[in-house]
């Protein structure tokens, strides 16, 4: 089976694929201080629980320190397996139609590949993670750029840290947009505010693109707000891992 690894700022997501079928998936906390041996033991422990035999590895990372440890881990624990780390020089089939292609995160590239392959284009991927990323794909599968916004959890954290009489609360949908107490007021502003933010940014992007075939939500926090977002048409939580599988197949 193919092991796909997506190391993000907050979480690391792993999945195994048998051909194009996703078999198992795991989500763990990202720790940029983890050593190669710690990563190797963690990954092997997860895989051992399901007696998974790995035949190849595909990975991407938006955390430079974690990427260094990942490279060492692959060389030490999976040296006999073919592996692909998405970085400049790796064949993805995605043209980067932006000012500086070297600035684009590997996850955005593989999201573009997967979104275009699965849904066609033009399309938009909304990735709800540490930041909320909007990735825009052309009708020819090009990455056109996008937008960044503060993520849901860091916005909750920032309010609690900067406002003396506010505290950190659970990121969840409140019973009403009109909060009856401090907790509900915080939840209402952030929950409905984020949904509105997503819809407005997507609407403006659609105005520039013309008609789009799909607006795909992904990321660990997507389930929290996508039911409130009018513009989201699809939910694919594993789109980055699916894209990693596609990149692996193109290179090996």
PyMOL commands that set and color helices and strands:
alter all, ss='L'
color gray80, all
select helices_A, chain A and resi 36-49+64-77+101-103+106-119+152-162+182-209+222-228+239-251
alter helices_A, ss='H'
color red, helices_A
select strands_A, chain A and resi 2-7+11-18+21-29+56-61+82-85+123-128+131-137+143-150+214-218+234-235
alter strands_A, ss='S'
color yellow, strands_A
deselect
rebuild
show_as cartoon
